[in-house]
Amino acid sequence: MSRVVVVGSGAREHALAWALGRSADVVVTPGNSGMAAHGIATTSASPLDLEADLVVIGPESPLVEGLADELRRRGIAVFGPGLEGARLEGSKAYMKEFLAAAGVPTARFGVFEDENAADEFLRTMSAPYVIKTDGLAAGKGVLVTHDLDAARADVRAKLSGTAFGEAGRRVVIEEALTGPECSVMVLVDGVRAWPLVAAQDFKRVGEGDTGANTGGMGAYCPMPGLTHELDEVMEHIVTPTLRELAARGVDYRGVLYAGVMLTPRGPYLLEYNVRFGDPETEVVVRLYEDTLGRILDDCARGRLEMPPTSAPGAAVTVVLAARGYPEAPEFGHVIEGLGDDGQLAEPLEGVVVFHAGTRRDDSGRFMTHGGRVLAISAHAETIALARGLAYRAVDQVHFEGRVIRSDIARDVKEEEA
């Protein structure tokens, strides 16, 4: 493997390209200005027009659109599932029906296109109510509420197309589960599946998990004390999923991201994503940064015969978002505290700044240009040390309307590890 093309333009792709660049020449399409400043090659060319030994597809949309299939038809190794495998994320209704067929533990659910039928189902549920768009909604298509009227209004807005367009014209209504959540990203090479270290992300925009759902405001890894639970996830969730994929003739090669609730009854699957999580990637790659290229290449070629070994230590990422995120983020504010390379103007060992919603103006200044602007990632010996380092770095970076959570990884009990 000598040349890797990464598809995408966010902090997740910045993190992947940064780690892959340790063992290969990397080009990102389309990339962003922060990657370019960081010495990572970017291009506007289609991945179909780039010579590559391996293509790593970051976001869900090109996977759901079948990019991996087209690349494979051209004889290119791809890390990312084809169109059939990507349906696990592309349609929540399909995913829930798949899980039922596979015997994977998941919440009781109903799928609706009719408002009256959805309303009748809601009346059989007890609060809190969980309403999800069927299609892709950038991590923002879920409402959890104790208010039945709010739940009914959300169903109405989604089914009408007002809230999420075509993605919301079918909804999934689920029972709410209780327990800690974890993100388990599993590498699948078509036959075998190996978990990476488990991470926890923080979905809500506000402190203490309050406010609107977002794509994620921060993350940490590894989650301590999860050895038994991880074994259960692999046995009761991942293994039956692989069996069902095989039964359907799906050759799945890529990452299978399991969003899991650790309930008193055992692990339950909340959702599958068919790509690396964001911001979970920005912590997980810190523990595989020297070996990620080989791991993903072996996975894409169906020869990942041994479980990936993580480096020691822990990582914490804090997302800097724009005021108004996730509903109506503000753009166009100058970002202070970054050097010309897009990293900290006053560098801290173990800290990397991954760019998401940024651009450079005519004078070279970095400007906000998205809801999630930056993901600041710190690697240290322990979660507590990584957390302290991450927030020291966050304190260096400012822009008007900056939104952060100050409680990322705050309450982790590392003695359980």
C-alpha positions in Angstrom: 0.0 0.0 0.0 1.6 3.3 -1.1 -1.3 5.6 -2.0 -4.5 6.0 0.0 -7.4 8.2 -1.0 -9.7 9.3 1.8 -13.2 10.5 0.8 -14.7 13.3 2.9 -14.2 16.7 4.3 -14.7 16.7 8.1 -12.7 16.2 11.3 -13.2 12.4 11.0 -11.5 12.4 7.6 -8.8 14.7 8.9 -8.1 12.2 11.7 -8.1 9.3 9.3 -5.8 11.0 6.9 -3.4 12.2 9.6 -3.1 8.6 11.0 -2.9 6.9 7.5 -0.2 9.4 6.5 2.2 7.8 8.8 2.5 4.8 6.5 1.3 5.9 3.1 0.9 8.9 0.7 -2.6 10.2 1.4 -4.9 12.4 -0.7 -8.2 13.6 0.6 -11.1 14.4 -1.6 -12.5 17.0 -1.2 -10.8 17.7 2.1 -10.7 21.1 3.8 -8.4 24.0 4.4 -7.3 22.7 7.7 -6.1 19.5 6.3 -4.2 21.3 3.5 -2.6 23.5 6.1 -1.6 20.4 8.1 0.4 19.1 5.1 -2.2 16.7 3.9 -2.8 16.7 0.1 -6.4 17.6 -1.0 -8.1 17.6 -4.3 -11.5 18.3 -5.8 -11.2 15.4 -8.2 -13.6 12.4 -8.0 -12.2 9.4 -6.2 -13.1 7.5 -9.4 -10.5 9.5 -11.2 -7.6 9.2 -8.7 -5.1 6.4 -8.8 -5.2 4.6 -5.5 -4.1 1.4 -3.9 -6.8 1.9 -1.2 -9.8 4.1 -0.9 -11.2 4.8 2.6 -14.7 6.3 2.5 -15.5 8.5 5.5 -19.1 9.8 5.3 -22.3 7.7 5.0 -23.8 9.5 2.0 -21.3 8.2 -0.7 -21.6 4.7 0.8 -25.4 4.7 0.6 -25.0 6.0 -3.0 -22.9 3.0 -3.9 -19.4 4.5 -4.4 -17.7 1.5 -2.9 -19.3 -0.8 -5.5 -18.2 1.4 -8.4 -14.6 1.5 -7.1 -14.5 -2.2 -6.6 -15.8 -2.8 -10.2 -12.7 -0.9 -11.3 -10.4 -3.3 -9.2 -9.6 -0.8 -6.4 -9.5 -2.0 -2.8 -12.1 -0.1 -0.7 -12.6 0.2 3.0 -16.3 0.7 3.2 -19.4 -1.4 2.5 -21.2 -1.6 -0.8 -24.7 -0.4 -1.4 -26.4 -3.4 0.2 -24.3 -3.3 3.3 -24.8 0.5 3.6 -28.6 0.0 3.8 -28.0 -0.8 7.5 -27.5 3.0 8.0 -29.3 4.3 5.0 -32.7 3.1 6.3 -33.5 2.7 10.0 -36.6 0.8 9.0 -34.6 -1.7 7.0 -32.0 -1.9 9.9 -34.7 -2.7 12.5 -36.2 -5.4 10.2 -32.7 -6.8 9.6 -32.1 -6.9 13.4 -35.3 -8.8 14.0 -34.4 -11.3 11.3 -30.9 -11.7 12.8 -32.2 -12.1 16.4 -30.2 -9.1 17.6 -31.5 -7.5 20.9 -33.0 -4.1 20.1 -35.8 -1.8 21.3 -39.4 -2.5 20.5 -40.4 -0.5 17.4 -42.9 0.4 14.8 -42.4 1.9 11.3 -44.9 4.4 10.0 -45.7 6.5 6.9 -49.2 7.4 8.2 -49.6 10.0 10.9 -52.8 8.3 12.4 -51.1 4.9 12.6 -48.1 6.5 14.3 -50.3 8.3 16.7 -52.1 5.1 17.7 -48.7 3.4 18.3 -47.5 6.3 20.4 -50.5 5.9 22.7 -49.4 2.4 23.4 -46.0 3.6 24.5 -44.9 5.1 27.8 -42.6 8.1 28.0 -39.9 8.9 27.0 -40.8 8.6 23.3 -38.1 8.1 20.7 -38.8 9.2 17.1 -36.3 8.7 14.3 -36.2 9.6 10.7 -35.9 6.5 8.5 -33.3 8.1 6.2 -30.0 9.9 6.7 -30.2 13.1 8.8 -26.6 13.8 9.8 -27.1 12.5 13.3 -29.9 15.0 14.0 -33.0 13.0 13.1 -33.8 11.7 16.5 -36.1 13.2 19.1 -36.3 11.9 22.7 -39.1 13.5 24.7 -41.3 12.9 27.7 -44.0 15.1 26.1 -46.6 13.2 24.1 -47.7 16.3 22.3 -44.1 17.1 21.3 -43.7 13.6 20.0 -46.8 13.8 17.9 -45.8 17.2 16.5 -42.3 15.7 15.6 -43.9 12.8 13.8 -46.1 15.2 11.9 -43.2 17.5 10.9 -41.1 14.5 9.8 -43.8 12.7 7.8 -44.8 15.9 6.1 -41.3 16.4 4.8 -41.0 19.8 6.6 -38.3 18.7 9.0 -36.0 16.4 7.0 -37.4 16.2 3.5 -37.6 12.7 2.0 -35.5 11.3 4.8 -38.3 11.8 7.3 -41.3 10.7 5.3 -41.1 7.4 7.0 -40.4 7.3 10.8 -39.3 4.7 13.3 -40.8 5.0 16.8 -39.0 3.0 19.5 -39.3 2.3 23.2 -36.7 4.1 25.2 -34.0 2.0 26.8 -32.0 3.0 29.9 -28.3 2.5 30.8 -25.0 3.9 29.7 -24.3 4.1 26.0 -21.1 3.1 24.2 -19.8 3.1 20.7 -18.2 -0.1 19.5 -16.5 0.2 16.1 -15.9 -3.3 14.6 -13.7 -3.9 11.6 -15.2 -6.5 9.2 -13.2 -8.0 6.4 -16.0 -9.9 4.8 -15.6 -12.9 7.1 -14.0 -11.9 10.4 -14.9 -9.1 12.8 -12.6 -7.5 15.3 -13.5 -4.7 17.7 -11.5 -1.5 18.2 -11.4 0.0 21.6 -14.8 1.2 22.8 -15.5 4.9 22.9 -18.2 7.0 24.4 -19.5 10.1 22.7 -21.6 13.0 24.0 -24.5 13.6 21.7 -26.4 16.5 23.3 -25.3 20.1 22.7 -25.6 21.1 26.3 -23.9 20.3 29.6 -25.2 17.2 31.4 -26.7 15.8 28.2 -29.2 18.5 27.7 -30.5 20.3 24.6 -30.7 19.1 21.1 -29.1 16.0 19.6 -26.1 16.7 17.5 -23.5 14.8 15.5 -21.4 14.7 18.7 -19.8 17.3 21.0 -16.9 15.2 22.3 -15.7 11.6 23.0 -13.2 9.6 24.9 -11.6 6.2 24.8 -11.1 3.6 26.0 -14.2 3.1 28.1 -13.1 1.4 31.3 -14.4 -1.8 32.8 -16.1 -3.0 29.6 -14.4 -6.4 28.9 -17.4 -8.5 29.7 -19.9 -6.2 28.0 -17.7 -6.0 24.9 -17.7 -9.8 24.7 -21.5 -9.8 25.0 -21.7 -7.2 22.2 -19.6 -9.4 19.9 -21.5 -12.6 20.8 -25.1 -11.3 20.8 -25.0 -8.4 18.4 -22.1 -8.6 16.0 -21.9 -12.3 15.3 -25.6 -12.7 14.5 -25.3 -9.6 12.3 -22.5 -11.2 10.3 -24.5 -14.4 9.9 -27.5 -12.4 8.6 -25.2 -10.5 6.2 -23.8 -13.7 4.8 -27.3 -15.2 4.5 -28.2 -12.2 2.4 -25.1 -12.5 0.2 -23.6 -9.3 1.5 -19.7 -9.1 1.4 -19.3 -6.4 4.0 -15.8 -4.9 4.2 -15.4 -1.8 6.4 -16.3 -0.6 9.8 -19.6 -1.6 11.5 -20.3 1.0 14.1 -22.6 -0.3 16.8 -24.3 2.2 19.0 -25.1 0.1 22.1 -27.1 0.7 25.3 -25.9 -1.3 28.2 -29.2 -2.2 29.8 -29.9 -4.3 32.9 -31.0 -7.0 30.4 -27.7 -6.9 28.6 -26.4 -4.9 25.6 -29.1 -3.7 23.2 -28.4 -2.3 19.8 -29.6 1.3 19.3 -28.3 1.7 15.7 -25.8 0.6 13.2 -23.7 3.1 11.3 -21.6 1.8 8.3 -18.7 4.2 8.8 -16.5 5.5 11.5 -18.2 7.7 14.1 -17.5 11.4 14.4 -16.1 12.4 16.9 -15.3 8.9 18.1 -12.8 8.5 15.2 -10.8 11.5 16.6 -10.1 9.6 19.8 -9.9 6.0 18.5 -7.2 6.7 15.8 -5.0 8.1 18.6 -4.6 4.5 19.9 -3.9 3.0 16.4 -2.1 5.9 14.7 1.0 3.9 13.8 -0.8 0.8 12.5 -4.1 2.1 11.0 -2.9 1.9 7.4 -2.1 -1.8 7.5 -5.2 -2.5 9.5 -7.6 -0.9 7.0 -5.8 -2.3 4.0 -5.9 -5.8 5.4 -9.6 -5.3 6.1 -10.4 -4.1 2.6 -8.6 -7.1 1.1 -10.3 -9.7 3.3 -7.2 -10.7 5.3 -7.6 -9.1 8.7 -6.7 -12.4 10.5 -5.6 -11.0 13.9 -7.3 -8.5 16.2 -5.8 -5.0 16.0 -3.6 -4.1 19.0 -4.1 -0.6 20.5 -1.4 1.5 21.9 -1.4 2.3 25.6 -3.0 5.4 27.0 -6.2 7.2 26.5 -7.7 10.0 24.3 -10.2 12.7 24.7 -11.7 15.0 22.0 -13.6 18.2 22.6 -15.7 19.6 19.8 -15.8 23.4 19.3 -19.1 24.2 17.7 -20.7 27.4 16.3 -23.4 29.4 18.0 -26.8 28.1 16.8 -25.6 24.6 16.2 -27.3 22.2 15.4 -30.3 24.1 14.1 -28.9 27.3 12.6 -25.1 27.6 13.1 -23.4 31.0 12.5 -20.6 31.1 9.9 -17.8 33.5 9.1 -16.1 34.3 12.4 -12.3 34.5 12.7 -10.7 31.7 14.7 -8.0 32.8 17.1 -5.3 30.7 18.5 -4.3 28.6 15.5 -1.0 28.8 13.7 -0.5 28.8 9.9 -0.6 25.0 9.9 -4.0 25.0 11.5 -2.7 23.6 14.7 -2.3 25.3 18.1 -0.3 28.5 17.8 1.3 27.4 21.1 1.6 23.6 20.6 1.0 21.1 23.3 2.6 17.6 23.1 -0.1 15.0 22.5 -2.7 17.5 21.0 -3.9 17.5 17.4 -6.5 19.9 16.0 -8.8 18.2 13.5 -10.7 20.6 11.2 -14.4 20.2 10.3 -16.2 23.4 9.5 -13.4 25.8 8.7 -12.1 27.8 5.7 -9.4 30.3 5.0 -10.2 33.9 3.9 -8.2 35.9 1.4 -5.7 36.9 4.0 -5.1 33.3 5.2 -7.1 33.5 8.5 -9.1 30.5 9.5 -12.8 31.2 9.7 -15.8 29.2 11.0 -17.6 27.5 8.2 -19.8 24.8 9.7 -21.8 23.7 12.7 -19.0 21.7 14.2 -15.9 23.8 13.6 -12.9 21.9 15.2 -12.3 18.7 17.1 -9.4 19.1 19.5 -7.9 15.7 20.4 -5.5 14.9 23.2 -3.6 11.6 23.9 -2.1 11.0 27.3 -1.4 8.1 29.8 -4.9 8.3 31.4 -8.3 9.7 30.6 -8.0 12.3 33.3 -4.6 13.5 31.9 -5.9 13.5 28.3 -9.0 15.4 29.4 -6.9 18.0 31.2 -4.7 18.4 28.1 -7.6 18.7 25.8 -9.2 21.5 27.8 -5.9 23.3 28.1 -5.8 23.2 24.3 -9.4 24.3 24.0 -8.6 27.3 26.2 -6.2 28.5 23.5 -8.8 28.6 20.7 -11.5 31.2 20.4 -14.1 32.6 18.0 -17.3 34.5 18.4 -20.1 32.3 19.5 -17.9 29.4 20.4 -19.9 26.5 22.0 -18.3 23.7 23.9 -19.2 21.3 26.6 -17.0 21.4 29.7 -18.1 17.9 30.9 -16.6 15.7 28.3 -15.1 12.6 30.1 -15.5 14.4 33.4 -17.2 11.6 35.3 -15.2 8.6 34.1 -14.1 6.2 36.9 -10.8 4.9 35.6 -10.2 2.6 38.6 -12.7 0.2 37.0 -10.3 -0.4 34.2 
